[in-house]
Structure formats: structure tokens, C-alpha cells
Amino acid sequence: MQKMYSKTSRSEHVNKNMTPKEETIRFLLDYSKALSVIDYNKLKFEALLN
């Protein structure tokens, strides 16, 4: 996932206002690593492992 978002795109296809900052990408990747979703019967529990 990190490789997909940190690759630079072709400059003619990139809107400069829509390009995410490096710290935004890092935050999302770290959050997704810490998130745990547990299925129990028909319930879902989300736990943030920090």
C-alpha cells in the first residue's frame, strides 16, 4: 500500500492541490497498522492497538 501512494505520478495527470502530504500518508499507514477489527457472531469490534 505504501508503494502505491508514495510513487510519484506523471506530472500532467496530477492536480497540485490534490497531492497528499507525506505526513498524511504516514498517518494513514500507521493508523491502518494499529487498527484491529474483530468479528464475533454478527458483531464487529474495532480496537486501536496503541
Backbone atoms as SQL, in Angstrom:
CREATE TABLE atoms (id INTEGER PRIMARY KEY, chain TEXT, resi INTEGER, resn TEXT, atom TEXT, x REAL, y REAL, z REAL);
INSERT INTO atoms VALUES
  (1, 'A', 1, 'MET', 'N', 0.827, -1.193, 0.000),
  (2, 'A', 1, 'MET', 'CA', 0.000, 0.000, 0.000),
  (3, 'A', 1, 'MET', 'C', 0.870, 1.255, 0.000),
  (4, 'A', 2, 'GLN', 'N', 1.937, 1.247, 0.766),
  (5, 'A', 2, 'GLN', 'CA', 2.799, 2.422, 0.823),
  (6, 'A', 2, 'GLN', 'C', 3.397, 2.717, -0.541),
  (7, 'A', 3, 'LYS', 'N', 3.801, 1.699, -1.263),
  (8, 'A', 3, 'LYS', 'CA', 4.401, 1.913, -2.575),
  (9, 'A', 3, 'LYS', 'C', 3.404, 2.547, -3.536),
  (10, 'A', 4, 'MET', 'N', 2.148, 2.141, -3.420),
  (11, 'A', 4, 'MET', 'CA', 1.124, 2.635, -4.318),
  (12, 'A', 4, 'MET', 'C', 0.904, 4.143, -4.141),
  (13, 'A', 5, 'TYR', 'N', 0.939, 4.636, -2.904),
  (14, 'A', 5, 'TYR', 'CA', 0.647, 6.047, -2.651),
  (15, 'A', 5, 'TYR', 'C', 1.884, 6.929, -2.634),
  (16, 'A', 6, 'SER', 'N', 3.045, 6.366, -2.450),
  (17, 'A', 6, 'SER', 'CA', 4.227, 7.213, -2.384),
  (18, 'A', 6, 'SER', 'C', 4.912, 7.370, -3.740),
  (19, 'A', 7, 'LYS', 'N', 4.485, 6.598, -4.733),
  (20, 'A', 7, 'LYS', 'CA', 5.023, 6.758, -6.083),
  (21, 'A', 7, 'LYS', 'C', 4.590, 8.103, -6.647),
  (22, 'A', 8, 'THR', 'N', 5.474, 8.737, -7.345),
  (23, 'A', 8, 'THR', 'CA', 5.083, 9.987, -7.993),
  (24, 'A', 8, 'THR', 'C', 4.370, 9.665, -9.294),
  (25, 'A', 9, 'SER', 'N', 3.303, 10.358, -9.543),
  (26, 'A', 9, 'SER', 'CA', 2.542, 10.166, -10.771),
  (27, 'A', 9, 'SER', 'C', 3.098, 11.055, -11.860),
  (28, 'A', 10, 'ARG', 'N', 2.631, 10.820, -13.036),
  (29, 'A', 10, 'ARG', 'CA', 3.041, 11.677, -14.137),
  (30, 'A', 10, 'ARG', 'C', 2.514, 13.082, -13.892),
  (31, 'A', 11, 'SER', 'N', 3.355, 14.055, -14.097),
  (32, 'A', 11, 'SER', 'CA', 3.025, 15.436, -13.717),
  (33, 'A', 11, 'SER', 'C', 1.814, 15.992, -14.454),
  (34, 'A', 12, 'GLU', 'N', 1.548, 15.553, -15.657),
  (35, 'A', 12, 'GLU', 'CA', 0.402, 16.099, -16.388),
  (36, 'A', 12, 'GLU', 'C', -0.926, 15.560, -15.855),
  (37, 'A', 13, 'HIS', 'N', -0.912, 14.480, -15.084),
  (38, 'A', 13, 'HIS', 'CA', -2.140, 13.895, -14.538),
  (39, 'A', 13, 'HIS', 'C', -2.391, 14.273, -13.078),
  (40, 'A', 14, 'VAL', 'N', -1.473, 15.005, -12.488),
  (41, 'A', 14, 'VAL', 'CA', -1.573, 15.327, -11.069),
  (42, 'A', 14, 'VAL', 'C', -2.045, 16.760, -10.879),
  (43, 'A', 15, 'ASN', 'N', -3.131, 16.899, -10.119),
  (44, 'A', 15, 'ASN', 'CA', -3.579, 18.221, -9.715),
  (45, 'A', 15, 'ASN', 'C', -2.769, 18.579, -8.472),
  (46, 'A', 16, 'LYS', 'N', -2.023, 19.654, -8.524),
  (47, 'A', 16, 'LYS', 'CA', -1.121, 20.010, -7.422),
  (48, 'A', 16, 'LYS', 'C', -1.868, 20.247, -6.115),
  (49, 'A', 17, 'ASN', 'N', -3.131, 20.665, -6.171),
  (50, 'A', 17, 'ASN', 'CA', -3.909, 20.894, -4.955),
  (51, 'A', 17, 'ASN', 'C', -4.404, 19.595, -4.335),
  (52, 'A', 18, 'MET', 'N', -4.398, 18.505, -5.089),
  (53, 'A', 18, 'MET', 'CA', -4.929, 17.231, -4.616),
  (54, 'A', 18, 'MET', 'C', -3.838, 16.255, -4.162),
  (55, 'A', 19, 'THR', 'N', -2.589, 16.624, -4.279),
  (56, 'A', 19, 'THR', 'CA', -1.496, 15.743, -3.888),
  (57, 'A', 19, 'THR', 'C', -1.375, 15.725, -2.365),
  (58, 'A', 20, 'PRO', 'N', -1.448, 14.526, -1.723),
  (59, 'A', 20, 'PRO', 'CA', -1.356, 14.467, -0.261),
  (60, 'A', 20, 'PRO', 'C', 0.069, 14.725, 0.218),
  (61, 'A', 21, 'LYS', 'N', 0.168, 15.239, 1.429),
  (62, 'A', 21, 'LYS', 'CA', 1.478, 15.462, 2.027),
  (63, 'A', 21, 'LYS', 'C', 2.031, 14.134, 2.526),
  (64, 'A', 22, 'GLU', 'N', 3.334, 14.080, 2.664),
  (65, 'A', 22, 'GLU', 'CA', 4.000, 12.858, 3.137),
  (66, 'A', 22, 'GLU', 'C', 3.525, 12.475, 4.542),
  (67, 'A', 23, 'GLU', 'N', 3.303, 13.465, 5.412),
  (68, 'A', 23, 'GLU', 'CA', 2.849, 13.149, 6.774),
  (69, 'A', 23, 'GLU', 'C', 1.416, 12.606, 6.799),
  (70, 'A', 24, 'THR', 'N', 0.592, 12.995, 5.827),
  (71, 'A', 24, 'THR', 'CA', -0.764, 12.443, 5.724),
  (72, 'A', 24, 'THR', 'C', -0.707, 10.961, 5.361),
  (73, 'A', 25, 'ILE', 'N', 0.130, 10.629, 4.409),
  (74, 'A', 25, 'ILE', 'CA', 0.291, 9.233, 4.009),
  (75, 'A', 25, 'ILE', 'C', 0.825, 8.414, 5.171),
  (76, 'A', 26, 'ARG', 'N', 1.822, 8.931, 5.874),
  (77, 'A', 26, 'ARG', 'CA', 2.417, 8.228, 7.014),
  (78, 'A', 26, 'ARG', 'C', 1.364, 7.992, 8.101),
  (79, 'A', 27, 'PHE', 'N', 0.540, 9.009, 8.394),
  (80, 'A', 27, 'PHE', 'CA', -0.501, 8.884, 9.411),
  (81, 'A', 27, 'PHE', 'C', -1.496, 7.781, 9.048),
  (82, 'A', 28, 'LEU', 'N', -1.949, 7.758, 7.807),
  (83, 'A', 28, 'LEU', 'CA', -2.920, 6.746, 7.375),
  (84, 'A', 28, 'LEU', 'C', -2.331, 5.338, 7.419),
  (85, 'A', 29, 'LEU', 'N', -1.088, 5.194, 7.024),
  (86, 'A', 29, 'LEU', 'CA', -0.448, 3.883, 7.069),
  (87, 'A', 29, 'LEU', 'C', -0.266, 3.401, 8.506),
  (88, 'A', 30, 'ASP', 'N', 0.174, 4.293, 9.390),
  (89, 'A', 30, 'ASP', 'CA', 0.344, 3.916, 10.792),
  (90, 'A', 30, 'ASP', 'C', -0.988, 3.574, 11.444),
  (91, 'A', 31, 'TYR', 'N', -2.030, 4.331, 11.112),
  (92, 'A', 31, 'TYR', 'CA', -3.360, 4.064, 11.675),
  (93, 'A', 31, 'TYR', 'C', -3.875, 2.710, 11.202),
  (94, 'A', 32, 'SER', 'N', -3.688, 2.407, 9.925),
  (95, 'A', 32, 'SER', 'CA', -4.190, 1.138, 9.407),
  (96, 'A', 32, 'SER', 'C', -3.440, -0.049, 10.007),
  (97, 'A', 33, 'LYS', 'N', -2.174, 0.136, 10.357),
  (98, 'A', 33, 'LYS', 'CA', -1.411, -0.939, 11.011),
  (99, 'A', 33, 'LYS', 'C', -1.887, -1.168, 12.435),
  (100, 'A', 34, 'ALA', 'N', -2.365, -0.113, 13.113),
  (101, 'A', 34, 'ALA', 'CA', -2.769, -0.215, 14.506),
  (102, 'A', 34, 'ALA', 'C', -4.229, -0.630, 14.671),
  (103, 'A', 35, 'LEU', 'N', -5.013, -0.578, 13.609),
  (104, 'A', 35, 'LEU', 'CA', -6.433, -0.893, 13.703),
  (105, 'A', 35, 'LEU', 'C', -6.654, -2.396, 13.604),
  (106, 'A', 36, 'SER', 'N', -7.456, -2.912, 14.526),
  (107, 'A', 36, 'SER', 'CA', -7.805, -4.332, 14.517),
  (108, 'A', 36, 'SER', 'C', -9.319, -4.450, 14.570),
  (109, 'A', 37, 'VAL', 'N', -9.890, -5.216, 13.630),
  (110, 'A', 37, 'VAL', 'CA', -11.330, -5.430, 13.587),
  (111, 'A', 37, 'VAL', 'C', -11.585, -6.894, 13.938),
  (112, 'A', 38, 'ILE', 'N', -12.417, -7.111, 14.948),
  (113, 'A', 38, 'ILE', 'CA', -12.704, -8.451, 15.436),
  (114, 'A', 38, 'ILE', 'C', -14.169, -8.762, 15.168),
  (115, 'A', 39, 'ASP', 'N', -14.413, -9.873, 14.467),
  (116, 'A', 39, 'ASP', 'CA', -15.778, -10.331, 14.216),
  (117, 'A', 39, 'ASP', 'C', -16.149, -11.365, 15.271),
  (118, 'A', 40, 'TYR', 'N', -17.277, -11.132, 15.941),
  (119, 'A', 40, 'TYR', 'CA', -17.774, -12.077, 16.933),
  (120, 'A', 40, 'TYR', 'C', -19.264, -12.248, 16.683),
  (121, 'A', 41, 'ASN', 'N', -19.659, -13.469, 16.309),
  (122, 'A', 41, 'ASN', 'CA', -21.032, -13.741, 15.879),
  (123, 'A', 41, 'ASN', 'C', -21.394, -12.757, 14.769),
  (124, 'A', 42, 'LYS', 'N', -22.380, -11.911, 14.987),
  (125, 'A', 42, 'LYS', 'CA', -22.749, -10.926, 13.965),
  (126, 'A', 42, 'LYS', 'C', -22.320, -9.514, 14.348),
  (127, 'A', 43, 'LEU', 'N', -21.414, -9.406, 15.311),
  (128, 'A', 43, 'LEU', 'CA', -20.940, -8.108, 15.782),
  (129, 'A', 43, 'LEU', 'C', -19.514, -7.867, 15.300),
  (130, 'A', 44, 'LYS', 'N', -19.199, -6.595, 15.119),
  (131, 'A', 44, 'LYS', 'CA', -17.836, -6.213, 14.769),
  (132, 'A', 44, 'LYS', 'C', -17.312, -5.259, 15.836),
  (133, 'A', 45, 'PHE', 'N', -16.114, -5.538, 16.316),
  (134, 'A', 45, 'PHE', 'CA', -15.462, -4.684, 17.293),
  (135, 'A', 45, 'PHE', 'C', -14.199, -4.122, 16.673),
  (136, 'A', 46, 'GLU', 'N', -14.012, -2.833, 16.843),
  (137, 'A', 46, 'GLU', 'CA', -12.804, -2.174, 16.345),
  (138, 'A', 46, 'GLU', 'C', -11.946, -1.789, 17.532),
  (139, 'A', 47, 'ALA', 'N', -10.677, -2.152, 17.461),
  (140, 'A', 47, 'ALA', 'CA', -9.732, -1.818, 18.533),
  (141, 'A', 47, 'ALA', 'C', -8.529, -1.123, 17.923),
  (142, 'A', 48, 'LEU', 'N', -8.150, -0.016, 18.536),
  (143, 'A', 48, 'LEU', 'CA', -6.961, 0.702, 18.106),
  (144, 'A', 48, 'LEU', 'C', -5.821, 0.282, 19.020),
  (145, 'A', 49, 'LEU', 'N', -4.847, -0.412, 18.478),
  (146, 'A', 49, 'LEU', 'CA', -3.765, -1.003, 19.264),
  (147, 'A', 49, 'LEU', 'C', -2.610, -0.015, 19.412),
  (148, 'A', 50, 'ASN', 'N', -2.781, 0.922, 20.319),
  (149, 'A', 50, 'ASN', 'CA', -1.727, 1.903, 20.595),
  (150, 'A', 50, 'ASN', 'C', -1.245, 1.740, 21.999);
